[in-house]
Amino acid sequence: MATLTNLRTKRRPVQARSQKMKMAIMESTHAVMREQGVRAVTTNAVAAHSGIKVGSIYDYFPNKEAIIAEIYEEKLARVRSFLEAGSVTITADSWQTQLATLIRVTWAYQLSIGLDRTIVDAAYYYESLFPIAQQHARLIASNYVKLLLRLGSTWPQEQLFDLGISLYTLVNANWSYWRLTGTDHDIAIERQIVLTITLISPSLDGVACAQA
Protein backbone atom coordinates (compact mmCIF):
# COMPACT_ATOMS: atom_id res chain seq x y z
CA MET A 1 0.00 0.00 0.00
CA ALA A 2 1.23 3.47 -0.84
CA THR A 3 2.14 5.80 2.00
CA LEU A 4 2.33 9.58 2.22
CA THR A 5 6.10 9.28 1.83
CA ASN A 6 5.98 7.59 -1.54
CA LEU A 7 3.06 9.73 -2.69
CA ARG A 8 5.32 12.78 -2.70
CA THR A 9 6.72 13.94 -6.01
CA LYS A 10 10.23 12.69 -6.68
CA ARG A 11 11.44 15.93 -8.24
CA ARG A 12 10.56 19.44 -7.15
CA PRO A 13 10.74 21.34 -10.46
CA VAL A 14 12.33 24.76 -10.25
CA GLN A 15 12.79 25.58 -13.91
CA ALA A 16 9.83 26.68 -16.02
CA ARG A 17 10.26 23.71 -18.36
CA SER A 18 10.17 21.22 -15.50
CA GLN A 19 7.13 22.89 -13.96
CA LYS A 20 5.38 22.73 -17.32
CA MET A 21 6.22 19.02 -17.64
CA LYS A 22 4.87 18.25 -14.19
CA MET A 23 1.67 20.18 -14.89
CA ALA A 24 1.20 18.35 -18.19
CA ILE A 25 1.47 15.01 -16.38
CA MET A 26 -1.12 16.07 -13.80
CA GLU A 27 -3.52 17.48 -16.38
CA SER A 28 -3.27 14.37 -18.53
CA THR A 29 -3.89 12.14 -15.52
CA HIS A 30 -7.02 14.10 -14.67
CA ALA A 31 -8.14 13.92 -18.30
CA VAL A 32 -7.78 10.12 -18.33
CA MET A 33 -9.83 9.96 -15.12
CA ARG A 34 -12.58 12.11 -16.62
CA GLU A 35 -12.70 10.23 -19.91
CA GLN A 36 -12.26 6.65 -18.72
CA GLY A 37 -12.65 6.61 -14.93
CA VAL A 38 -10.18 6.33 -12.10
CA ARG A 39 -9.54 2.61 -12.70
CA ALA A 40 -8.20 3.40 -16.15
CA VAL A 41 -5.37 5.54 -14.83
CA THR A 42 -1.97 3.99 -15.49
CA THR A 43 1.34 5.62 -16.25
CA ASN A 44 1.07 4.16 -19.77
CA ALA A 45 -2.36 5.77 -20.23
CA VAL A 46 -1.02 9.08 -18.97
CA ALA A 47 1.97 8.84 -21.27
CA ALA A 48 -0.26 8.10 -24.25
CA HIS A 49 -2.51 11.05 -23.46
CA SER A 50 0.26 13.54 -22.76
CA GLY A 51 2.90 12.41 -25.25
CA ILE A 52 5.39 12.25 -22.38
CA LYS A 53 7.52 9.11 -22.06
CA VAL A 54 6.73 6.82 -19.16
CA GLY A 55 10.30 7.11 -17.94
CA SER A 56 9.97 10.88 -17.80
CA ILE A 57 6.79 10.56 -15.72
CA TYR A 58 8.74 8.50 -13.18
CA ASP A 59 11.27 11.31 -12.97
CA TYR A 60 8.56 13.39 -11.30
CA PHE A 61 6.24 10.88 -9.61
CA PRO A 62 6.95 7.45 -8.06
CA ASN A 63 3.58 6.03 -9.16
CA LYS A 64 0.12 6.92 -10.48
CA GLU A 65 -1.27 7.37 -6.95
CA ALA A 66 1.29 10.08 -6.31
CA ILE A 67 0.08 11.99 -9.36
CA ILE A 68 -3.55 11.77 -8.25
CA ALA A 69 -2.60 12.70 -4.68
CA GLU A 70 -0.83 15.84 -5.87
CA ILE A 71 -3.83 16.85 -8.01
CA TYR A 72 -6.19 16.25 -5.10
CA GLU A 73 -4.08 18.04 -2.51
CA GLU A 74 -3.43 21.05 -4.74
CA LYS A 75 -7.08 21.57 -5.56
CA LEU A 76 -8.19 21.17 -1.95
CA ALA A 77 -5.65 23.78 -0.88
CA ARG A 78 -7.03 26.24 -3.42
CA VAL A 79 -10.58 25.64 -2.22
CA ARG A 80 -9.53 26.22 1.41
CA SER A 81 -7.85 29.50 0.51
CA PHE A 82 -10.97 30.63 -1.34
CA LEU A 83 -13.25 29.64 1.54
CA GLU A 84 -11.05 31.24 4.18
CA ALA A 85 -10.88 34.51 2.25
CA GLY A 86 -14.66 34.58 2.00
CA SER A 87 -15.18 33.66 5.65
CA VAL A 88 -13.41 36.76 6.97
CA THR A 89 -15.96 38.99 5.24
CA ILE A 90 -18.98 37.47 7.03
CA THR A 91 -20.59 39.67 9.66
CA ALA A 92 -22.82 38.76 12.60
CA ASP A 93 -25.77 40.87 11.53
CA SER A 94 -26.42 38.90 8.33
CA TRP A 95 -24.25 35.80 8.60
CA GLN A 96 -26.94 33.47 7.25
CA THR A 97 -27.25 35.28 3.92
CA GLN A 98 -23.52 35.82 3.60
CA LEU A 99 -22.64 32.22 4.45
CA ALA A 100 -25.24 30.94 1.98
CA THR A 101 -23.65 33.06 -0.74
CA LEU A 102 -20.16 31.88 0.23
CA ILE A 103 -21.17 28.22 0.02
CA ARG A 104 -22.68 28.76 -3.44
CA VAL A 105 -19.66 30.61 -4.84
CA THR A 106 -17.26 28.12 -3.26
CA TRP A 107 -18.97 25.27 -5.12
CA ALA A 108 -18.79 27.27 -8.35
CA TYR A 109 -15.12 27.96 -7.72
CA GLN A 110 -14.08 24.42 -6.90
CA LEU A 111 -15.86 23.03 -9.94
CA SER A 112 -14.22 25.72 -12.09
CA ILE A 113 -10.74 24.59 -10.99
CA GLY A 114 -11.50 20.95 -11.73
CA LEU A 115 -12.28 19.62 -8.26
CA ASP A 116 -14.93 17.36 -9.70
CA ARG A 117 -16.47 13.99 -8.98
CA THR A 118 -13.64 12.10 -10.66
CA ILE A 119 -11.17 13.48 -8.12
CA VAL A 120 -13.51 12.80 -5.21
CA ASP A 121 -14.13 9.26 -6.44
CA ALA A 122 -10.38 8.71 -6.60
CA ALA A 123 -10.11 9.66 -2.94
CA TYR A 124 -12.52 6.84 -2.15
CA TYR A 125 -10.82 4.40 -4.51
CA TYR A 126 -7.29 4.94 -3.18
CA GLU A 127 -7.10 4.52 0.58
CA SER A 128 -3.74 6.26 0.60
CA LEU A 129 -5.51 9.52 -0.24
CA PHE A 130 -7.60 9.38 2.92
CA PRO A 131 -5.06 11.28 5.10
CA ILE A 132 -5.23 14.16 2.62
CA ALA A 133 -9.03 14.22 2.84
CA GLN A 134 -8.89 13.95 6.63
CA GLN A 135 -6.45 16.84 6.95
CA HIS A 136 -8.59 18.94 4.61
CA ALA A 137 -11.68 18.25 6.74
CA ARG A 138 -9.84 19.29 9.89
CA LEU A 139 -8.63 22.52 8.32
CA ILE A 140 -12.14 23.34 7.10
CA ALA A 141 -13.47 22.63 10.60
CA SER A 142 -10.80 24.91 12.06
CA ASN A 143 -11.90 27.66 9.70
CA TYR A 144 -15.45 27.29 11.00
CA VAL A 145 -14.12 27.56 14.56
CA LYS A 146 -12.42 30.87 13.75
CA LEU A 147 -15.52 32.16 11.98
CA LEU A 148 -17.94 31.28 14.76
CA LEU A 149 -15.70 32.64 17.49
CA ARG A 150 -15.34 35.87 15.55
CA LEU A 151 -19.12 36.07 15.20
CA GLY A 152 -19.43 35.80 18.99
CA SER A 153 -20.08 32.15 19.76
CA THR A 154 -19.42 31.21 23.38
CA TRP A 155 -19.20 27.49 22.70
CA PRO A 156 -15.90 25.78 23.62
CA GLN A 157 -13.48 25.43 20.71
CA GLU A 158 -13.61 21.63 20.91
CA GLN A 159 -17.38 21.73 20.47
CA LEU A 160 -17.13 24.16 17.57
CA PHE A 161 -14.49 21.98 15.92
CA ASP A 162 -16.76 18.95 16.18
CA LEU A 163 -19.55 21.05 14.66
CA GLY A 164 -17.18 22.05 11.86
CA ILE A 165 -16.49 18.40 11.05
CA SER A 166 -20.23 17.77 10.82
CA LEU A 167 -20.61 20.77 8.52
CA TYR A 168 -17.89 19.40 6.28
CA THR A 169 -19.68 16.04 5.96
CA LEU A 170 -22.48 17.93 4.21
CA VAL A 171 -20.04 18.60 1.35
CA ASN A 172 -19.49 14.86 0.98
CA ALA A 173 -23.25 14.36 1.10
CA ASN A 174 -23.56 16.54 -2.01
CA TRP A 175 -21.04 14.41 -3.90
CA SER A 176 -22.92 11.27 -2.86
CA TYR A 177 -26.25 12.76 -3.94
CA TRP A 178 -24.88 13.65 -7.36
CA ARG A 179 -23.28 10.23 -7.73
CA LEU A 180 -26.49 8.40 -6.81
CA THR A 181 -28.76 10.55 -8.98
CA GLY A 182 -26.35 10.90 -11.88
CA THR A 183 -26.89 14.66 -11.82
CA ASP A 184 -25.25 17.82 -10.54
CA HIS A 185 -28.51 19.46 -9.49
CA ASP A 186 -28.15 22.66 -7.45
CA ILE A 187 -30.80 21.43 -5.01
CA ALA A 188 -28.03 19.52 -3.22
CA ILE A 189 -26.16 22.77 -2.55
CA GLU A 190 -29.32 24.52 -1.36
CA ARG A 191 -30.01 21.67 1.06
CA GLN A 192 -26.43 21.90 2.30
CA ILE A 193 -26.99 25.61 2.99
CA VAL A 194 -30.21 24.97 4.93
CA LEU A 195 -28.59 22.25 7.02
CA THR A 196 -25.43 24.31 7.61
CA ILE A 197 -27.39 27.30 8.90
CA THR A 198 -29.59 25.04 11.02
CA LEU A 199 -26.59 23.37 12.64
CA ILE A 200 -24.71 26.64 13.21
CA SER A 201 -27.63 28.64 14.62
CA PRO A 202 -27.56 27.16 18.16
CA SER A 203 -23.90 28.13 18.50
CA LEU A 204 -24.81 31.75 17.83
CA ASP A 205 -28.05 31.97 19.81
CA GLY A 206 -28.29 35.30 21.53
CA VAL A 207 -25.26 36.79 19.75
CA ALA A 208 -27.25 39.19 17.57
CA CYS A 209 -29.35 40.30 20.53
CA ALA A 210 -26.28 40.87 22.67
CA GLN A 211 -24.60 42.94 19.96
CA ALA A 212 -27.77 44.96 19.41
MOUR-V487493 format. One record per residue. RES is the residue in one small letter. SS is DSSP state (helix for helix, strand for strand, loop for the rest). PSI is psi in radians with two decimals (* if undefined). OMEGA is omega in whole degrees, 0 to 359 (999 if undefined). Layout:
res: {RES	RES}
ss: {SS	SS}
psi: {PSI	PSI}
omega: {OMEGA	OMEGA}
//
This chain:
res: {m	a	t	l	t	n	l	r	t	k	r	r	p	v	q	a	r	s	q	k	m	k	m	a	i	m	e	s	t	h	a	v	m	r	e	q	g	v	r	a	v	t	t	n	a	v	a	a	h	s	g	i	k	v	g	s	i	y	d	y	f	p	n	k	e	a	i	i	a	e	i	y	e	e	k	l	a	r	v	r	s	f	l	e	a	g	s	v	t	i	t	a	d	s	w	q	t	q	l	a	t	l	i	r	v	t	w	a	y	q	l	s	i	g	l	d	r	t	i	v	d	a	a	y	y	y	e	s	l	f	p	i	a	q	q	h	a	r	l	i	a	s	n	y	v	k	l	l	l	r	l	g	s	t	w	p	q	e	q	l	f	d	l	g	i	s	l	y	t	l	v	n	a	n	w	s	y	w	r	l	t	g	t	d	h	d	i	a	i	e	r	q	i	v	l	t	i	t	l	i	s	p	s	l	d	g	v	a	c	a	q	a}
ss: {loop	loop	loop	helix	helix	helix	helix	loop	loop	loop	loop	loop	loop	loop	loop	helix	helix	helix	helix	helix	helix	helix	helix	helix	helix	helix	helix	helix	helix	helix	helix	helix	helix	helix	helix	helix	loop	helix	helix	helix	loop	loop	helix	helix	helix	helix	helix	helix	helix	helix	loop	loop	loop	helix	helix	helix	helix	helix	helix	helix	loop	loop	loop	helix	helix	helix	helix	helix	helix	helix	helix	helix	helix	helix	helix	helix	helix	helix	helix	helix	helix	helix	helix	helix	helix	helix	helix	loop	loop	loop	loop	helix	helix	helix	helix	helix	helix	helix	helix	helix	helix	helix	helix	helix	helix	helix	helix	helix	helix	helix	helix	helix	loop	loop	loop	loop	helix	helix	helix	helix	helix	helix	helix	helix	helix	loop	helix	helix	helix	helix	helix	helix	helix	helix	helix	helix	helix	helix	helix	helix	helix	helix	helix	helix	helix	helix	helix	helix	helix	helix	loop	loop	loop	loop	loop	loop	helix	helix	helix	helix	helix	helix	helix	helix	helix	helix	helix	helix	helix	helix	helix	helix	helix	helix	helix	helix	helix	helix	helix	helix	helix	loop	loop	loop	loop	loop	helix	helix	helix	helix	helix	helix	helix	helix	helix	helix	helix	helix	helix	helix	helix	helix	helix	helix	loop	loop	helix	helix	helix	helix	helix	loop}
psi: {2.43	2.60	2.98	-0.54	-0.85	0.12	-0.22	2.55	2.54	-0.60	2.30	1.71	2.32	-0.48	2.64	-0.68	-0.73	-0.69	-0.69	-0.69	-0.81	-0.74	-0.67	-0.68	-0.79	-0.76	-0.68	-0.65	-0.78	-0.66	-0.74	-0.73	-0.76	-0.70	-0.61	-0.17	2.80	-0.54	-0.32	-0.13	2.07	2.83	-0.54	-0.73	-0.69	-0.73	-0.74	-0.68	-0.67	-0.38	0.18	2.39	2.55	-0.72	-0.62	-0.60	-0.74	-0.25	-0.44	-0.55	2.43	-0.42	3.04	-0.59	-0.61	-0.62	-0.85	-0.69	-0.72	-0.71	-0.86	-0.86	-0.71	-0.73	-0.66	-0.69	-0.69	-0.68	-0.74	-0.76	-0.72	-0.80	-0.73	-0.71	-0.67	-0.57	-0.61	-0.20	-0.14	2.36	2.72	-0.54	-0.42	0.76	-0.57	-0.85	-0.75	-0.69	-0.68	-0.79	-0.74	-0.72	-0.76	-0.83	-0.48	-0.72	-0.77	-0.70	-0.84	-0.58	-0.59	-0.46	0.10	0.21	1.49	-3.03	-0.47	-0.67	-0.76	-0.72	-0.64	-0.63	-0.50	-0.61	-0.69	1.92	-0.47	-0.26	-0.17	-0.75	-0.56	-0.78	-0.70	-0.77	-0.69	-0.79	-0.73	-0.68	-0.65	-0.75	-0.71	-0.62	-0.68	-0.67	-0.87	-0.72	-0.86	-0.62	-0.69	-0.57	-0.11	0.17	2.46	0.10	2.60	2.62	-0.62	-0.68	-0.67	-0.63	-0.76	-0.70	-0.74	-0.66	-0.76	-0.70	-0.64	-0.56	-0.39	-0.51	-0.81	-0.55	-0.64	-0.81	-0.73	-0.71	-0.81	-0.64	-0.75	-0.57	-0.21	0.46	3.11	0.79	2.36	-0.26	-0.54	-0.73	-0.72	-0.64	-0.67	-0.74	-0.82	-0.81	-0.66	-0.84	-0.69	-0.73	-0.59	-0.63	-0.79	-0.52	-0.26	0.20	2.25	-0.16	-0.83	-0.70	-0.71	-0.67	-0.54	*}
omega: {180	177	179	181	182	170	181	179	182	182	175	187	179	179	183	181	180	178	178	179	180	179	179	178	181	180	179	177	179	179	177	179	181	185	188	182	186	182	182	183	171	178	177	179	178	179	180	182	187	186	179	181	180	180	179	177	180	173	185	184	181	182	183	180	179	178	181	179	180	177	183	183	181	181	177	179	179	178	179	180	179	182	180	178	179	183	184	180	183	181	186	187	179	186	182	181	182	179	177	178	180	179	180	184	177	176	179	181	185	176	181	179	174	173	187	186	179	178	180	178	179	179	175	185	180	182	182	178	183	179	178	179	181	178	178	180	180	179	175	178	179	177	176	177	180	180	185	175	179	179	174	179	178	178	175	182	180	180	178	178	178	176	180	177	178	178	180	179	178	175	178	178	177	179	180	179	180	179	184	182	182	181	168	186	181	180	179	179	180	176	176	180	180	181	179	180	179	181	182	189	180	180	181	178	177	182	181	179	181	181	178	999}
//
